[in-house]
Amino acid sequence: MSFKPRALAIAGSVLVAVSLTTVAVEAAPATPAKPAVTMFFHPFSIVSPNFHEDGFLPVSAEFGGPGSAGSGCSGRNQAPALHWSNVPKGTKSFAFTITDVDAPVADFFHHWVVYNIPRNVTTLKGHGSNPFSEGTNDYPTVGYGGPCPPPNGEIHHYVFTIWALSVSHVSGTHLTYQKLMAAIAPHVVGAASTIGKFRLPLDQ
């Protein structure tokens, strides 16, 4: 079974929410609101050299290190690398998020929040030094926090989304996913997603 429609549906629902916020913020009282959703059909794309669309994330991605005590996970906590192309017109910077859509919590579980990625950058190198602004994930730690699903064999799906923005800078230090979404809502000119899977124990 392919989960690409699932990923697109999830990303689409977020984009609709962002676009509606954009209309509410930008439309003057006497100006009819225009359907901003149409801006998201640009053929923007994102891929990873470390996993295939709908495939399993590398073992090295598992949560571990600082903040992982008591989580049941002791992985290498190395983020996959990402590359995006066909950037939408009007893009001045990017933001990036990873979301576990199977986590049994409200508003899903957010594993990585990155923003203030310059327009001329089309690659996020993953683990290692990240020169861009990093937000607070839901563990909560700053930076990347890898997958750590229950050790019952249940497959969780992680949506990797790159957001193209019409502003060159987003203010704020260590923003959460929710605060980032509120900050970028009026400035999203496109977005693209890919999805990866992970489960524990690893030997299943």
C-alpha positions in Angstrom: 0.0 0.0 0.0 1.3 3.4 -0.9 1.0 6.2 1.7 1.7 9.0 -0.7 -2.0 10.0 -0.9 -1.9 10.0 3.0 1.1 12.3 3.0 -0.5 14.6 0.4 -3.7 14.7 2.3 -2.0 15.6 5.6 0.2 18.2 3.9 -2.8 19.5 2.1 -4.9 20.0 5.2 -2.1 21.9 6.8 -1.7 24.1 3.7 -5.4 24.8 3.7 -5.2 25.9 7.3 -2.2 28.1 6.5 -3.9 29.6 3.5 -7.1 30.4 5.4 -5.0 32.2 8.0 -3.3 34.1 5.3 -6.6 35.3 3.9 -7.8 36.3 7.3 -4.6 38.3 8.0 -4.1 39.9 4.6 -7.6 40.6 3.3 -8.9 44.1 4.0 -12.5 44.4 5.3 -13.7 45.7 2.0 -11.7 43.3 -0.1 -13.2 39.9 -1.0 -11.0 37.1 0.2 -9.3 35.2 -2.6 -8.7 31.4 -2.4 -5.0 31.3 -1.6 -5.0 27.5 -1.9 -4.3 27.7 -5.6 -0.7 28.9 -4.9 0.2 25.4 -3.7 -0.1 23.5 -7.0 3.4 24.5 -8.1 5.4 21.3 -8.8 7.7 21.8 -5.8 9.4 18.6 -4.6 11.6 17.2 -1.8 13.6 13.9 -1.7 16.1 12.2 0.6 19.2 10.2 -0.4 18.7 8.2 2.9 15.2 6.8 2.3 12.7 6.4 -0.5 9.2 7.8 -0.6 7.0 5.6 1.7 10.1 3.6 2.7 11.7 3.0 6.1 13.9 5.7 7.6 17.5 4.6 8.3 18.2 2.9 11.7 20.6 5.8 12.5 17.5 8.2 12.6 16.2 6.7 15.9 16.0 9.1 18.8 18.9 9.1 21.3 21.4 11.2 23.1 20.5 14.3 25.1 16.9 14.3 26.2 16.3 10.7 25.5 16.6 9.3 29.0 13.5 7.3 29.9 12.2 7.4 26.3 13.1 3.8 25.6 15.1 4.8 22.6 18.9 4.9 22.4 19.6 5.5 18.8 22.2 7.7 17.0 19.7 10.5 16.5 21.0 11.3 13.0 18.6 13.2 10.8 18.2 12.1 7.1 19.5 14.6 4.5 16.9 16.4 2.3 17.1 18.0 -1.1 14.3 20.1 -2.8 13.9 21.5 -6.3 11.5 23.4 -8.5 11.3 26.2 -6.0 8.2 28.4 -6.2 8.4 31.9 -7.7 8.7 34.6 -4.9 10.5 32.3 -2.5 12.9 34.2 -0.2 13.6 31.6 2.4 12.5 28.1 3.6 11.3 26.4 6.8 11.3 22.7 7.4 9.4 20.3 9.7 9.1 16.6 10.5 5.8 15.4 11.9 4.8 11.9 13.2 1.2 11.6 12.1 0.5 8.4 14.0 1.5 9.6 17.4 -1.5 9.4 19.8 -1.4 13.0 20.7 -3.3 16.1 19.7 -1.8 18.0 16.7 0.5 15.1 16.0 4.2 14.9 17.3 6.8 17.2 15.8 10.4 16.0 15.5 12.3 18.8 13.9 11.7 22.5 13.3 14.1 24.4 11.1 13.7 27.9 9.7 15.7 30.9 8.2 17.1 28.7 5.5 18.2 31.1 2.7 16.7 31.0 -0.8 19.8 29.8 -2.5 20.0 26.7 -0.2 18.3 23.5 -1.6 19.8 20.9 0.8 19.5 20.2 4.5 22.5 18.0 5.3 20.8 16.2 8.2 23.0 15.2 11.1 26.0 17.3 12.0 26.3 21.0 12.2 23.1 22.9 11.2 23.8 26.6 10.4 20.1 27.5 10.3 17.6 28.4 13.1 16.4 25.4 14.9 13.1 25.2 16.9 12.0 23.2 19.9 10.6 19.7 19.1 8.0 17.9 21.1 10.3 15.9 23.4 11.1 18.8 24.1 14.7 19.4 22.9 16.2 21.9 20.5 17.1 20.5 17.1 16.4 17.1 15.6 14.7 14.5 17.8 14.4 11.2 15.9 11.6 8.6 15.8 10.8 6.8 19.0 7.5 4.9 18.4 6.2 2.3 20.9 8.2 -1.0 20.8 5.2 -3.0 19.6 6.0 -3.2 15.9 3.5 -0.5 15.0 4.6 1.5 11.9 4.6 5.2 12.3 4.7 7.6 9.4 6.8 10.8 9.4 5.9 13.7 7.0 9.0 15.8 6.0 7.8 19.2 4.7 9.7 22.0 3.2 7.9 25.4 3.3 8.7 28.1 0.8 8.3 31.6 2.2 8.0 35.1 0.8 10.1 36.6 3.7 13.8 36.2 4.2 13.7 36.0 8.0 11.4 34.6 10.7 11.9 36.2 14.1 12.1 34.1 17.3 14.4 31.7 19.0 13.8 28.0 19.3 10.2 28.3 18.0 7.9 25.3 18.5 6.0 23.9 15.5 2.8 25.8 16.5 4.7 29.1 16.9 6.5 28.6 13.6 3.2 27.9 11.8 1.6 31.0 13.2 4.7 33.1 12.2 4.8 31.9 8.6 1.1 31.6 7.8 0.9 34.9 5.9 4.1 34.1 4.0 3.8 30.6 2.6 4.1 30.5 -1.2 4.4 26.7 -1.6 5.2 23.5 0.2 6.3 20.0 -0.6 6.3 16.8 1.5 7.8 13.3 1.5 7.0 10.5 3.9 9.1 7.9 5.7 8.3 5.1 8.1 9.8 3.8 11.3 9.0 1.0 13.8 10.4 -0.6 16.9 11.9 -3.1 17.6 14.2 -2.7 14.6 14.6 -6.4 13.9 11.0 -6.9 12.8 
